Amino acid sequence: MSTRETEVVVIGAGPGGYAAAFAAADRGMQVTLVDPSEKLGGVCLNRGCIPSKTLLHLARVITETKEVSEWGLKFGSPKIDLNAIRKWKDTVIAKNAAGVGQLAKARGVQIINAWARFKDSQTLLLSSTPGGTPDQGELRYGHAILAVGSRPAVIQSLNIKSPRVMDSTAALEIPEIPKTMLVIGGGYIGLELGTVYAALGCQVSVVEATDGLLPGADRDLVRVLEKRVRETFKDIYLKTKVVQLEDTGKSVRVTFDRTRVTDTDVEPPPEQEYDRVLIAVGRTPNSQGLGLDNTQVTVNAKGFVEIDKSCRTADPHIYAIGDVAGEPMLAHKAAHEARVAVEAIAGEAAVFDARAIPAVVFTDPELAWAGLTETQAAQQNIPVEVARFPWGASGRATAIGRNDGLTKVIVAPDTKRVLGVGICGVHAGEMISEGVLAIEMGAVAHDIALSIHPHPTLSETVGEGAELAYGSATHLYRPPR
């Protein structure tokens, strides 16, 4: 068995993994990147963030052609060519993956396409198949960065073998445009993919076990989104569970548990048949099958690898970043952890201490937030003041026919320091970074309010939201108390 050596090995070539490999190479370290796929970029680039946002852009274009018909600009019904859509999506993926590959080559990063598992704290076994014999030899290293990501979560009671029952990976392939589809899970993955299929002509229904969509997000922001998606989707069933799926040969028969539904809720029938079912109930860390029991690495009850603030595991030779190392499972969080891990390996006093990790739900409208939410403030008994600026007072929102937005700024009552920012509206994801910067810089609301925002833009809503923290804003009148 051949044995290779490297200074640093990164296991997993997703946005955290390749960021770690590149950061280490830029510091002059000898770096090897191990991933079973020949396409670098991991789930995010190949089966998640990038393809989903590509399809969501198409969905938004379809929706806009309908919206502008009310303004005197009429288009015919879209002619959907699924093969061309798939080809475009795959082209986008290929371009991004090729770019990552070129960056790796330019930096001299050695790439090994293999499945890796730990033989011990400083040795990897490399196989052509998961869990297979180490036909690609062994790799000795000084430090390892584990960046193996996550996979779609499975509900064991609903885990039937049927091509009509999909996870997010299968749904992104768009095997067809079904007439009807049920999305199990009202989180961001289910709502984003539901938005795509609805725009393409599918009657989409959503079932969520909790009492609201996007559990954990602030309710005032979710209400803005929910009002619109109730028009987009056929049905939304809250406080409802799916207890059984059955492939009838022509459809999927779904049995609902409605015991928590009240008179004010939309109640599903006991059973309903759908052409397709999408299960989107979150993601699970890929911590199994790695041979971690041959190291000192510890894994918690939820399957996350335990790390400290410098991304070190309990094994001094192994670091972990990204989805496998804990929530939030976000690509940009993984990329920042990558830098911390590399700096720590280099002997620097590096810690991951972000005050604000932005989250974006790319639905229509988009929902984004950063820093402390109202929900968290209430749970932690943190006193806050909240300034809300409705987009009905925004000239730009009116110009594009999208007054259905809301921007809010959460501040400390005494100092007016910005603790959190939340936005629901079109392009919210492009606007949230101003809030992130304000929180990270310890800015007060005046710092945002006194920063000149270009007119007419949606970003003005952030500036005027900050003005409201002091009682008034130019385009929103509130009588004195």
C-alpha positions in Angstrom: 0.0 0.0 0.0 1.4 3.3 -1.1 1.8 6.1 1.5 1.8 9.8 0.7 2.5 12.7 3.0 1.2 16.2 3.3 1.5 19.1 5.7 -2.3 19.8 5.7 -5.1 17.7 4.4 -8.6 19.1 3.9 -11.3 16.5 3.7 -14.2 17.8 1.6 -14.1 20.3 -1.2 -17.2 22.4 -0.4 -17.2 26.1 0.3 -15.5 25.5 3.6 -13.1 22.9 2.4 -11.7 24.6 -0.7 -11.6 27.9 1.2 -9.5 26.2 3.9 -7.2 24.6 1.3 -6.7 27.9 -0.6 -6.0 29.8 2.7 -3.4 27.2 3.8 -1.8 27.2 0.3 -1.6 31.0 0.3 0.4 30.7 3.6 2.9 28.5 1.9 1.7 25.2 3.4 1.8 21.9 1.5 -1.9 21.2 1.0 -3.9 18.1 -0.2 -7.6 18.3 -0.8 -9.5 15.0 -0.7 -13.0 14.7 -2.1 -14.7 11.8 -3.9 -16.2 14.0 -6.6 -14.2 15.3 -9.6 -16.3 18.4 -9.5 -15.1 20.6 -6.7 -17.5 22.8 -4.7 -19.3 20.2 -2.6 -23.1 20.1 -2.1 -23.5 23.9 -2.1 -22.1 24.3 -5.6 -23.2 21.1 -7.2 -26.4 20.1 -5.4 -27.6 23.0 -3.3 -27.0 26.7 -3.2 -25.9 27.4 -6.7 -28.4 25.2 -8.7 -31.3 26.2 -6.4 -30.6 30.0 -6.9 -30.2 29.4 -10.6 -33.7 27.9 -10.7 -35.1 30.5 -8.3 -33.9 33.2 -10.7 -35.9 31.6 -13.5 -38.9 31.4 -11.2 -38.6 35.1 -10.4 -38.5 36.0 -14.1 -41.7 34.0 -14.7 -43.4 35.7 -11.8 -42.2 39.2 -13.0 -43.7 38.6 -16.5 -47.1 38.1 -14.8 -46.7 41.1 -12.5 -45.9 43.6 -15.2 -49.0 42.6 -17.2 -51.0 44.9 -14.8 -48.8 47.8 -15.8 -49.5 47.4 -19.5 -46.7 45.1 -20.6 -48.1 41.7 -21.5 -46.2 38.5 -22.3 -47.6 35.2 -23.4 -47.6 32.2 -21.2 -44.0 30.9 -20.9 -43.0 27.9 -22.9 -41.0 25.7 -20.6 -38.2 23.5 -22.0 -37.1 21.3 -19.1 -34.1 20.0 -21.0 -32.9 23.5 -21.7 -33.5 24.5 -18.1 -31.5 21.5 -16.9 -28.7 22.3 -19.4 -28.5 25.9 -18.2 -28.4 24.8 -14.5 -25.7 22.3 -15.3 -23.7 24.9 -17.2 -23.8 27.3 -14.3 -22.6 24.5 -12.0 -19.8 23.5 -14.4 -18.5 27.0 -14.8 -18.3 27.5 -11.0 -16.7 24.1 -10.5 -14.2 24.7 -13.2 -13.3 28.0 -11.6 -12.6 26.4 -8.3 -10.5 23.8 -10.0 -8.4 26.5 -11.7 -7.9 28.3 -8.4 -6.7 25.0 -6.8 -4.3 24.4 -9.6 -2.9 27.9 -9.5 -2.2 27.6 -5.8 -0.6 24.2 -6.2 -3.2 22.3 -4.1 -2.9 18.6 -4.6 -6.3 17.0 -5.3 -7.1 13.4 -4.6 -10.5 12.1 -5.7 -11.2 9.5 -3.0 -13.3 8.7 0.0 -11.3 9.2 3.2 -11.5 7.7 6.6 -9.2 7.9 9.6 -6.8 5.1 10.3 -5.5 7.1 13.3 -5.0 10.7 14.3 -2.5 11.4 11.5 -3.3 8.9 8.8 -6.1 8.7 6.3 -7.1 5.6 4.3 -8.2 6.5 0.8 -10.8 4.4 -1.1 -12.5 4.6 -4.5 -15.8 3.7 -2.8 -17.3 4.7 0.5 -16.0 2.3 3.2 -14.2 0.3 0.6 -10.7 -1.1 0.7 -7.9 1.6 0.7 -7.1 1.0 -3.0 -5.7 4.5 -3.2 -3.3 4.1 -0.4 -2.7 6.1 2.8 -2.1 9.7 3.4 0.0 10.9 6.4 -0.5 14.5 7.5 0.5 17.0 10.1 -3.0 18.5 10.5 -6.4 17.6 9.0 -9.4 19.9 8.5 -12.6 18.0 8.4 -15.1 19.7 6.0 -17.4 16.9 4.9 -20.7 18.8 5.1 -24.1 17.4 5.5 -26.9 15.5 3.7 -30.7 15.8 3.6 -32.3 14.5 6.8 -34.5 11.4 6.5 -37.7 10.7 8.4 -37.4 7.0 8.9 -41.2 6.4 9.1 -41.5 8.0 5.7 -38.4 6.5 4.1 -40.1 4.5 1.3 -38.4 3.6 -2.0 -40.3 5.5 -4.6 -39.1 7.8 -7.5 -42.1 10.0 -6.7 -40.7 10.8 -3.2 -37.8 13.2 -3.5 -35.2 14.9 -1.3 -33.8 18.3 -2.2 -31.0 16.7 -4.3 -33.5 14.9 -6.5 -35.9 17.8 -6.7 -33.1 20.0 -8.1 -32.8 17.6 -11.0 -36.4 18.6 -12.0 -37.3 15.2 -13.3 -40.7 16.6 -14.4 -43.2 19.3 -13.6 -45.8 17.4 -11.7 -49.4 18.6 -11.6 -49.4 18.4 -7.8 -46.6 18.2 -5.2 -46.5 18.1 -1.4 -43.6 19.6 0.3 -43.0 18.2 3.8 -41.3 20.9 5.8 -41.9 24.6 5.9 -38.2 25.6 6.3 -36.1 27.4 3.9 -35.3 24.4 1.6 -38.9 23.4 1.2 -40.1 26.9 0.6 -37.4 27.7 -1.9 -37.9 24.5 -3.9 -41.7 24.9 -3.6 -41.3 28.4 -5.1 -39.5 27.0 -8.1 -42.0 24.2 -8.8 -45.0 26.6 -8.3 -43.5 29.1 -10.8 -43.1 26.2 -13.3 -46.8 25.4 -13.1 -47.1 22.8 -10.3 -49.8 23.0 -7.7 -47.6 23.0 -4.6 -48.9 22.3 -1.0 -46.7 22.6 2.1 -47.2 20.8 5.4 -45.3 22.0 8.5 -45.4 20.3 11.9 -44.9 23.5 13.9 -47.4 26.4 14.1 -45.6 28.6 11.5 -43.4 28.6 8.5 -39.6 29.1 8.9 -39.4 28.1 12.6 -36.9 30.3 14.4 -37.3 33.4 12.2 -39.2 36.4 13.6 -42.9 36.2 13.0 -43.4 39.8 11.7 -41.0 39.0 8.8 -42.5 35.6 8.2 -46.0 37.1 8.0 -44.9 39.2 5.0 -43.6 36.1 3.2 -46.5 33.9 4.3 -49.1 36.4 2.9 -47.6 36.0 -0.6 -46.8 32.3 -0.6 -50.4 31.6 0.4 -51.3 33.0 -3.0 -48.4 31.1 -4.7 -49.0 27.7 -3.1 -52.3 25.8 -3.3 -52.4 24.9 0.4 -50.3 25.5 3.6 -51.0 23.1 6.4 -49.6 24.1 9.8 -49.5 22.0 13.0 -49.8 19.0 10.9 -47.6 15.9 10.5 -47.4 13.3 7.7 -47.6 9.8 9.2 -47.6 7.7 6.1 -46.6 7.7 2.5 -47.7 5.1 0.0 -46.8 4.8 -3.7 -50.0 3.8 -5.5 -48.2 3.3 -8.8 -49.7 6.5 -10.2 -49.3 8.9 -7.3 -48.3 9.1 -3.6 -51.0 8.7 -1.1 -50.3 10.8 2.0 -51.9 10.3 5.4 -52.0 13.3 7.7 -52.1 13.6 11.5 -54.4 16.6 12.2 -54.6 16.2 16.0 -53.1 19.7 16.7 -55.1 21.5 14.1 -57.6 24.1 15.5 -60.7 25.6 14.0 -58.7 28.6 12.7 -56.2 26.5 10.8 -56.4 25.2 7.2 -57.2 21.5 7.8 -56.0 18.9 5.4 -58.1 15.9 4.5 -57.2 12.6 6.3 -55.6 11.4 3.0 -54.6 13.1 -0.2 -52.8 12.0 -3.3 -50.0 13.9 -5.0 -47.9 13.3 -8.1 -44.7 14.0 -6.2 -43.7 14.5 -2.6 -40.6 16.5 -1.5 -39.2 15.8 1.9 -37.3 18.8 3.1 -37.0 18.6 6.9 -33.4 19.8 7.3 -30.0 18.4 7.0 -27.8 15.9 8.9 -24.0 16.2 9.5 -21.9 13.7 7.6 -20.0 12.5 10.7 -20.5 8.7 10.2 -18.3 6.3 8.4 -15.2 8.5 8.8 -13.3 6.3 11.3 -13.5 9.1 13.9 -13.5 6.4 16.6 -9.9 5.8 15.6 -9.1 9.4 16.7 -9.7 11.5 19.8 -12.5 13.4 18.0 -15.8 13.6 19.9 -19.2 13.7 18.3 -22.3 14.9 20.1 -25.7 13.3 20.2 -26.9 15.3 17.2 -24.0 14.0 15.1 -21.9 17.2 15.1 -18.2 17.1 15.6 -17.4 19.1 18.7 -14.9 22.0 18.3 -13.6 24.9 20.3 -13.7 28.6 19.1 -10.5 27.9 17.1 -12.3 25.0 15.2 -10.0 22.5 17.0 -11.5 19.1 17.8 -10.5 17.1 20.9 -7.7 15.6 18.7 -4.8 18.1 18.5 -4.2 17.1 14.9 -7.7 17.5 13.6 -9.9 20.6 13.0 -13.5 20.7 11.8 -15.5 23.4 10.0 -18.8 23.9 8.3 -22.0 21.8 8.6 -20.3 18.8 10.2 -19.1 21.1 13.1 -22.5 22.6 14.1 -25.2 25.0 13.2 -26.0 27.3 11.5 -25.4 25.1 8.4 -24.5 27.9 6.1 -21.8 28.0 3.4 -20.5 31.5 4.4 -20.1 30.4 8.0 -18.0 27.4 6.8 -15.8 29.7 4.7 -15.1 32.0 7.7 -14.4 29.0 9.9 -11.9 27.8 7.3 -9.8 30.9 7.8 -9.9 30.5 11.5 -8.8 26.9 11.3 -5.9 27.7 9.0 -4.7 30.6 11.2 -4.9 28.3 14.2 -2.8 25.7 12.5 -0.3 28.4 11.6 0.1 29.1 15.3 -1.9 32.4 15.4 -4.4 33.3 18.1 -7.5 32.8 15.9 -11.1 32.4 17.1 -14.4 32.4 15.4 -16.2 35.2 17.2 -18.7 36.6 14.6 -21.4 38.8 16.1 -23.6 38.3 13.1 -23.9 35.4 10.8 -26.4 36.4 8.1 -29.2 34.1 7.0 -31.1 34.4 3.7 -34.2 32.6 2.5 -34.3 33.0 -1.3 -38.1 32.8 -1.6 -40.3 35.5 -3.2 -40.0 37.8 -1.3 -36.6 37.0 0.2 -36.2 37.0 4.0 -32.9 37.9 5.6 -31.6 38.6 9.1 -28.4 39.1 11.0 -27.5 39.4 14.6 -30.0 39.2 17.4 -33.6 38.4 16.5 -36.6 39.5 18.4 -37.4 35.8 19.1 -33.9 35.3 20.6 -34.2 38.5 22.6 -37.4 37.3 24.2 -36.0 33.9 24.9 -32.9 35.3 26.5 -34.7 38.2 28.3 -32.6 40.8 26.5 -34.2 44.2 26.5 -34.5 45.6 23.0 -36.2 48.3 21.0 -37.4 47.5 17.5 -37.9 50.1 14.7 -40.0 48.8 11.7 -40.1 50.5 8.4 -42.8 49.2 6.1 -42.1 49.2 2.4 -45.4 50.9 1.7 -43.4 54.1 2.5 -40.6 53.2 0.0 -40.6 55.0 -3.3 -38.5 52.3 -5.0 -40.7 49.5 -3.7 -43.7 51.3 -5.1 -42.0 51.8 -8.4 -41.4 48.0 -8.8 -44.8 47.1 -7.4 -43.5 45.4 -4.4 -44.7 47.3 -1.3 -45.0 44.0 0.6 -41.7 44.4 2.4 -40.6 45.2 5.9 -37.2 46.3 7.2 -36.5 46.4 11.0 -33.6 47.5 13.1 -33.2 46.0 16.6 -31.2 48.2 19.0 -30.2 48.4 22.7 -32.7 50.7 24.5 -30.0 52.8 26.2 -27.2 53.1 23.7 -29.1 52.5 20.4 -26.3 50.1 19.5 -27.4 47.9 16.5 -28.0 44.4 17.8 -29.9 42.9 14.8 -31.4 43.7 11.4 -34.2 41.9 9.6 -35.6 42.4 6.1 -38.4 40.7 4.2 -38.8 41.8 0.6 -37.3 41.5 -2.9 -33.5 41.5 -2.9 -33.4 41.3 0.9 -30.4 39.0 0.7 -28.4 41.7 -1.2 -29.3 44.3 1.5 -28.5 42.4 4.7 -24.7 42.9 4.5 -25.1 46.6 5.7 -26.7 45.2 8.8 -23.9 42.7 9.3 -21.3 45.4 9.1 -23.1 47.6 11.5 -23.4 44.8 14.1 -19.7 43.8 13.7 -18.5 47.3 14.0 -20.6 48.0 17.1 -22.4 50.8 15.3 -25.3 52.7 16.8 -28.4 53.5 14.8 -27.2 57.0 14.1 -24.2 55.6 12.2 -26.6 54.0 9.7 -29.1 56.9 9.7 -26.3 59.5 9.0 -24.8 57.4 6.2 -26.3 58.7 2.9 -28.3 56.0 1.1 -28.8 56.4 -2.6 -32.3 57.4 -3.7 -34.5 55.7 -4.9 -33.3 52.3 -3.6 -34.6 49.6 -1.4 -31.5 50.1 0.8 -33.0 53.4 1.9 -35.4 51.3 4.1 -32.4 50.3 6.2 -31.4 53.9 6.7 -35.0 55.0 7.5 -35.4 52.0 9.8 -32.4 53.3 11.7 -33.9 56.8 11.8 -37.1 55.3 13.4 -34.9 54.0 16.3 -34.9 57.7 17.3 -38.6 58.2 16.8 -39.1 59.5 13.2 -38.2 58.9 9.6 -38.6 61.1 6.5 -41.1 59.0 4.7 -43.0 57.7 7.7 -45.0 59.9 10.0 -45.8 58.9 13.5 -47.6 61.3 15.8 -45.7 62.2 19.0 -46.6 60.2 22.0 
